[in-house]
């Protein structure tokens, strides 16, 4: 597991690295990319070997999800996160965002409010608006370099009858918080009292840096599980986003039946033979690879922190507790949101997600994907240091 190996991703049309995509989104086809949330590392060896065997078999007809597939999935969550998932509570879906869109439609009406905790993954905003719902912001509080939930504001927003849903990002993208059991319990208590259902996007759950631990919201209590839809996927964990399905865990029998009927009506629960091969192998044999990955990501976090402190003190790292997406504070450069965006892409020549993409609360910040060899990170920070010196003159 050599995470220092640099692999040329331009051989295939990677959305993250392709010049056309970089030109379209950043106006610089040659920018060094750190924006799309996939890794520049090969998937776990066990998954690759499983895929090789599947390709060599040569027949890619319709398949059935076997007991071994579910054993691998359920065993993973039981071992790593102490969550005993009932197999009958699982519904398949092509992606987490597919599931979020379906759930918004099934559990709210046009004009209803969906609560989000900004700054937050920008595609939530698109899904809410495209379904004719209103975005209700419960902005996170940034205090002493760390984000906290504004529980008083959440209580006020949840108390309004037209606000039917909360989308919880756990761990949170882009700020890197791994919500504690106490924080999650408090969120659940507020939502239970005000009849607000929770869509929990927990796709980044496996990426948590010790001593922080991911707690599946639905694992806290049976009562909380009954109002929670948990959206899972091995996409981020094992870098197989281009082929995998999503897993939606719905303990409430009535809600699960509604989702199941929709999936069958629109035939969105078909099996991808490569996804099944990769997922089963990764969940059953991928733990050593993930442990090594987490250790490497921690060295990248440490490298970024030290480099910024020494070379670019105007820029600071918001200390991540989880995910491989770090949130950088550029407010010390004194640039407005648009000027910062241009500075990063044109002057520094690096493609980071501008903070305002995640809501106006993110202005002055940017998200950087650190799931790459440290040599590439070094090049990016060197470019940033040179550009910062230019504007300081």
Beta strands, then each sheet from edge to edge (+ up, - down):
strand 1: 32-33
strand 2: 90-93
strand 3: 113-116
strand 4: 134-137
strand 5: 141-143
strand 6: 146-148
strand 7: 163-169
strand 8: 197-201
strand 9: 228-232
strand 10: 246-250
strand 11: 316-318
strand 12: 325-329
strand 13: 350-351
strand 14: 353-354
strand 15: 365-369
sheet 1: 1+ 13+
sheet 2: 2+ 10- 9+ 8+ 7+ 3+ 4+
sheet 3: 5+ 6-
sheet 4: 11+ 12- 15+ 14-
end
